[in-house]
């Protein structure tokens, strides 16, 4: 592994000479792919318990701060992903329940109309009950 340290030497620049200036300096990483290849080899993720969705995240690096930051970022990303996935799943379940409720309500109303039509066509004075026990129970509720 290559490590380097250094001190930037910037010539006379107005920002550097102004004590009240709030300056930020950035280091540009040139090869994103090389960094991904390097750090991918240093991170291990294992499932600890499938029922609780616990995972172990291990990261090895000579710099303990980089190891800590990589492991912490992996954990935060996993938690964010899992929360988003659960939220999406919960929304799907709620949509399914709403659709089932609407369908069941419509079917119930249609059956009530059919039964009401049968009750209205039955001559008054006849006390015989329908042969269908479900219709008989529902008709009794309507008459009651």
Phi, psi and omega in degrees: 000141179259128174236148178219158173218158181185175179230119181293140177244101180255131180297191180295114181228138184301324181295321182289336181271350182269111182291339180269354183286136175261103187251143173236136178240142185236148175251126181266127176272125187277328185237095178297318181299318180296320178295317178300315179298319181294308186282336176297325179287345184259000184243134175234133178234124179232143177283127181271317182208115183293329183286328180258359180060036177272140179228152171259131177240119180241140178219130178245131176203145177301331178267111184297334179289320177294317178301314179298313182296319178296313180296318180295318179295319177298317180295315180296321179294318178298314180297315179299313179300315183295319178296317179296319180295316179294321179297316178296319179295317179297320178296322178296319179295317180296318177299318179298315180297317178298316179297318179295320179297315180296317179296315180296319179298316179296315180298320179296315178298319178298316179295320178298320178296317179298315180294321178297320177297320177295319181294322180289330180278343180287128180299143179291147179097340176280132183250004181292146180266153175299152180288334181281117183296329179291315178296323180298317179295316180292322179294322177298323178292322180292317181290327186291000000 
